[in-house]
Amino acid sequence: MKHEDKEKSKSGFDRRSILAAAGGLALAPVAGTLVTEAKAQTEDNKLIRVEGRRKLGTLEVSSIGIGIQNMHRAYPTTIPNRSEMHRIIQSAFDHGVTFFDTAEAYGPHECERILGEAISSFRDDIVITSKFGFNVDLETGAFGRGLNSKPDHIKLAVEGMLKRLRTDRIDLLYQHRVDPEVPIEDVAGAVKELMDEGKILHWGMSEMGLKTLRRAHAVLPVTAVQSEYSMLWRGPEDDVLATCEELGIGFVPWSPLGVGFLNGAIDERTRFAAGDFRGTEGRFQPESLSKNMILVDLVKSWAKRKNVQPGQIALAWLMAQKPWIVPIPGTTQMAHMVENVGSTSVTFTSDELTELNAAVRAIKIEGARLPDAVQVMSGVEAPEKG
């Protein structure tokens, strides 16, 4: 049954109430107009729905999803209001989103709990994903050293996921990063046993080496690959997308808005709070930011041309690359969720897409996308099975 969100937005009402009290009845017509405009905006938002559905392998989902990674602790290290995160998740479903992405490492554990708490009334109408692979303590959620995809650990990790997500199955389970000490055939074997028990329906991989992807797919067909991909970082265009297309595997871009860069949340004067990982990325260092802003200028020019928001251009561009690409932008703000959903109605003619592709690919981004300590976990090949 579709969740009916009973909480009505009161955005801006308190300030207007204070003004009305100070100005008396003379402000009544103005206040009434503002309330009417707010109601109209709310009604307009209800009309914005995801357009279309897409296939990740054999798994059908909404053409855009939502990432739950920052709903426990946002980029600036602040803790968002939990009930508001529930409301955003529930409203995303009301707007047609059926694809919800999280992981045991997000929180750790806490983002799975937030998602599980929010979806109870419509669990059977959506696709939920989670990920294993980091060395996360099964009870406390504390991070240990390195990675852990040992089969026994995977099975115990999934049991914890099911409890936190308040469900009896995970629709799509990813290996978050390849464990360099465990043959991928052993990983696939553990996932296959979980599938046989009905606890996992599909599986995928994230940021893996391509030889490992092929080996995994040969043992147990992979439904989706997740990797960073956006106008800001186009690495998957080198060979990952071609491999996915060859094997019939869907692709799910994480950070499709360049961690806020492509929707204008970062400019050349931005400096990041201690603990905000974006401050450790080479592409966001002051000397790089000033050069990389040319990409934001391009996105903004197209947003003006199409009469939409910059982030909508960035998301629509991703979806236009392949029909089996499903971005999962994360947000902690209701307005941004609705804006992201609206990107599914943004289209490009063939000539427009050719022009935009050429412009994006002509821009050289300065600075590394991830710190070295994190980057070394991408593109890893699993050891051969003895």
N, C-alpha and C positions, 0 to 999 in steps of 0.2 A: 504493500500500500504506500502510495506516495506520501512523503512527509509533508505536513502542512506547517509551515513556519509561523507560529503564533506571535512571535516577538516583532512588533512594529518598530521601524526606525524612528528615533526621536532626534535625529541629527539636526542640530541648530535650534531646536525648540526652546531650550533653556535660555539662550541668549535673547531670543525674541520675547520671551516672557518677562525678562528683566526690563527690556526696553518698553514693553507695554505698560508695566507697572509704573515706570518713571514718567511716561508720557500720557498716561490715562487713555480715554476713549479716542483721542485724536489719532492714535496709532492703530486703532482697530482695523481700518480698511487695509493698511499696509501689511499688518500681521496676517490678515485673512488672505491677502494675495500671496504672501510668502508660503503660507501653509498649503494653499492650492498648488503652488509651483512644486513644493516638496512632494505632494501627493502625486502630481503628474509625473515627476521624475521616478518615483517608486513604481508607478504603473508602467512607465516606459521600460524600466529595468526588467519587469516581469515578462515583457514581450521579447526580450533578448534570450534566445535559446541556441544551443549548439546546433549547427547545420551539418547534417550528414553523419555517417558512421564509417569506420575503417576496419580493415582486417590486419591483425598482427598474426601472421601465419594463418591458423584457423580460428583464432580468437577475435570476435567482433567487439569493438568498443566505440565509444563516442570519438569523434574526430579530434578532440582535444581532451586531455585529462587534467588532473590537478596534483601537484606534489605537496606532500605533508611535511617535508623536512624541517621547515623553519617554524612550525606551529608550536613547538615547545620552547625554542630559543631562537630568536631572529638574528639576522646578520650582525646588527649592532650590539648583540649579546643581551638584549632586553628579553623579558619573558612575556609573550603576548597573553591577553586575557583568554583563559581556557574556554569559557562559555561562548565567547565571540568566535573562537576557532571552530567550535561545534556548529555555530550558526552559519559560518562561511561554507563548511563542508555540506551541511544540509541544503543551503541555498544553491550550491553548485549542482547538486542533484536535481533540485527544482528547475534549474536552468538547462538541464539535459546532459550534464556530465555524468558518465557512468564508469570512469576509469580513475582510480584513486591509488596513488603510489606512495609507499613508505618503506622503512627498513628497520631492522633491529638496532642498527648503529645510530639511527636518528634519535637523539635524546640523551643517551641510548635508551631504548625501550619505550620512552615516553610518547613518541609520536605514534607508535602503534596503538598505545592506549587511547590517545586522543581520537584517532580514527575509529577505533572500535566503539568508543562511547557515543560517537556521533551518528553511526550508520545503522543502529539496531533496527529501526523501523523500515529500512529499505535495503537491507543486506542482500536479499536475493535478487535485487534488480541491478546490481552493480558488479564491476570487476575490481578486486583489490589485489595489490601486489605487495610483496615484501622481499627482503634480501638478507642472505646470510653471507658469511665469509670473513668478516673481521673477527678478531679474537676478543669477543665480548663475553664477560662473565654471565653465565646463564641466569644467575639469581640476582646479582647486584647491578648488572649492566656496566660495570667498570671495564674500561678498555685494558687489555693486556697487550703484550708485545706482538707485533706481526699479525698474521692471518691464520685462520683455522677453518679448513674445509674437510677435516677428517670426517668420514661417514657417520660415526657415532655422534660426533658433535653436531652435525647437520640435523640429525633426527631429533636430538634434544632441543636444539635451537628452534626448530619448527613447532615443537610442543609448546614452547613458551610463546611463540608468535600467535598460535591459535588462541591461547588464553587471553593474551593482551588485546587481540583483535575481536574477541568474543564471537568466534566463528568456528565452524567445523572443517573448513577447507580454505586454502589460499588459491586464488584463481591463477596467479602467475608468480612463481618464485624465482628470483634471480640469484646467481652467484655474484656477490657484490664486487669482488676482485678475485683473480685467479691465485690460488695458493701454490707457490712454487715448489712445495714439498709433497703435493698430493696429485697423482695422475687424474686427469679429468675423467677418465673412464670410471674411476672409483666414485667420483662425485656424481656422475650421471647415474651410476648404479644405485646410490643412496636415494637420489631423487626419484628414480623409477620405483623403488620400494615404497616410498611415500605416496606416489601416484597410485600404486596398486591398492593402497589402504584408503584411497579417496581423500587424502589430506592435502594433496597438491594436484591441480588440474593441468597446468602448463608450466614450463620452465624456460628461463632465459639466462643470458650472461651479460656482464657489464665490463667495458673497458678491457676486454680480453685480447690476447694475441690471436691472429687469424688462423694459424695452424691448430690452435687449441679449439677454436670455434668449430672448425671442420671435424675434428676428432669427436667433440662432444655431440655434434649433430648426427654423426654416423651411428653413435650408440643410442641416443635418445633425441628425437627431433626437437630442435630449439625453436620456440615460438617467437621470441623477441630478443633483440640486442639493445642495451641501453648504454648510451655514451653521451658525453658533452657534444653538442652540435648547435651552432647558431651562426649568424652573420659574423659574430666576433671570433669564433673558432670553428673552422671548417675542416678540421682534420679527417673526419669520416669520409669526406669526398675522395680521399686518396685511394682507398681500397675497401674500407669497411662496407660502404653502401653497395658497392658492386658485388661483394661477397654475399651480403644479405639478399640482394635481388636474385642472384644465381641459386641460392639455397631455399628461397621462399620464406625468408625470415623477416618479420617486421622490425621496425627501428623506432626507438623511443628516445628522443633527445632530452637529456637533462640540461638544466640551465639554458633553456631556449631564448631567454631574454638577456643572456650575458650577465647574470647576477645583478640585474638592475641597470646595466649600462645602456642597453638598447631602448629602454623606455624613458631615458632621460633622468634617472635617479642619481647619476654620477656625472660630474663635469670635471674640467681640468683643475679646479680648486678643491676638489673633494679630498679629505684626509680621513682615514678610517680609525675607529675607536680600537683600543687595545682589545684583542680577542676576536675582532672581526677578521676572518681569514682572508678576505679580499685585500687587506693591507699587505699580505705576504705574496701576492701575485705580481709578477713582473709587469704585466700589462696595465696594472693600475698604479704603478709608481709614478710620481710627478713627471719625470722626464718622458715617460711613455704616454701618459694620459693626454698630454697636450697634442701629441701626434695622432693618437687614436680617435680623437674627437671628430675627425673627418668622417668616420663611419656614422656617428650619431647625426651629423649634419645631413648626410645622405638619407638616413631613415626619416628624419624630420621633414625633408623636402618631399619625400614620397607620401608621408602622412598628410601633408598639406594638399598635395596633388589629388589624393584619393579621399580627402575629407574624413580621415580617421585618426586614431592615436598612433604615435610612433611604435609602441609595443605591438599593436595590432598588425602593423606592416611586417615587423620582425617575425611574428608567429605565422602570419599568412604566407610569408616567403618560405618558411620551413615546410609548411604543408603543401606548397606548390611544387616542391622538389620531387616528391614521390608520393603516390597515393597510399603507401603503407608506412608513412611517417606520422607518428602521433606524439606531439610535444606535451610535456607535463609541467607547465609553469607553476611555480609555487607562489603563494602570497599569504599575507596576514591581514589583508585589507579587503573588505567586501567590494568596494568600487573596482579594485584591480581585478578581482575574480570575474566580475561582470564584464569588464573590458576585455579580458582574455577570451571569454566565451564569444564575445562579439567578433573576434578575429576570424571565426569560422565563416563569416559572411563576406569577408574581404576577398575579392578575386582579382586576378590579373589576366589581361589578354595575353596571347602568345607573344606578341611584340613587346608588351610591357615587361613580361617575365624575362625575355631575352635581354632587354635593356637593363633591368635591375640586376640580373645575374652578372652581367658584364661589369657593372659599376661596383658591385660588392667585391668581386674577385680581383678588381684592379687595385683594391686597397690593401696595403701590407700592414698588418697589425704588429706593433712593437711590443716586445716583452713576452715572457713565458706565461702560459695559462695557469700553471700550478707550481707551487714550490717543488724543488727537486725531490724532497722526501716523499711527496705525494705522487709526483709524476712517475717515479720508478715503479709504482704499482700498476700502471697502465701498460697495455700491450704485452703483458707477461705470458709466456708459454708454459704450460704445465709440464712436469717431467713425464717422460715416456713410462708406460706401464711395464714393469719388469716381467 
